[in-house]
Amino acid sequence: MKAKELDDKFDSGKDDIVDDLDLSTLKRPNQAQRRVNVDFPEWMIASLDREAARLGVTRQSVIKVWLAERLESTSRAR
């Protein structure tokens, strides 16, 4: 499909254009995953596990959310 045809289809609002897009190569910027190893003391792991169980999520999810919140607040404070 030519770009003009896709534009016209989108502008008409009659048809959904999602089926005409190739979403298999879609990537979100700055969202690439990279593995890191971090050593925590036992008491910290136990606390993380209790919080993860309370929230019904994984330990990794708790760590990611808490780190993201801290980084965002630090960034806003600057």
Backbone hydrogen bonds, N-H to C=O, Kabsch-Sander energy under -0.5 kcal/mol:
donor,donor_aa,acceptor,acceptor_aa,energy
6,L,2,K,-2.2
7,D,3,A,-2.8
8,D,4,K,-2.6
9,K,5,E,-2.4
10,F,6,L,-2.5
11,D,7,D,-3.0
12,S,8,D,-1.9
13,G,9,K,-0.9
13,G,10,F,-0.7
15,D,9,K,-0.6
20,D,17,I,-1.5
21,L,18,V,-1.6
23,L,21,L,-1.0
25,T,22,D,-0.5
26,L,23,L,-1.2
31,Q,28,R,-1.3
40,F,38,V,-0.5
44,M,41,P,-0.6
45,I,41,P,-1.9
46,A,42,E,-2.5
47,S,43,W,-2.0
48,L,44,M,-2.6
49,D,45,I,-2.7
50,R,46,A,-2.2
51,E,47,S,-2.3
52,A,48,L,-2.7
53,A,49,D,-2.4
54,R,50,R,-2.3
55,L,51,E,-2.1
56,G,52,A,-1.5
57,V,52,A,-2.3
62,V,58,T,-1.8
63,I,59,R,-2.4
64,K,60,Q,-2.6
65,V,61,S,-2.6
66,W,62,V,-2.7
67,L,63,I,-2.6
68,A,64,K,-2.5
69,E,65,V,-2.7
70,R,66,W,-2.3
71,L,67,L,-2.8
72,E,68,A,-2.4
73,S,69,E,-2.4
74,T,70,R,-2.4
75,S,71,L,-2.2
76,R,72,E,-2.4
77,A,73,S,-1.7
78,R,74,T,-0.8
78,R,75,S,-0.6
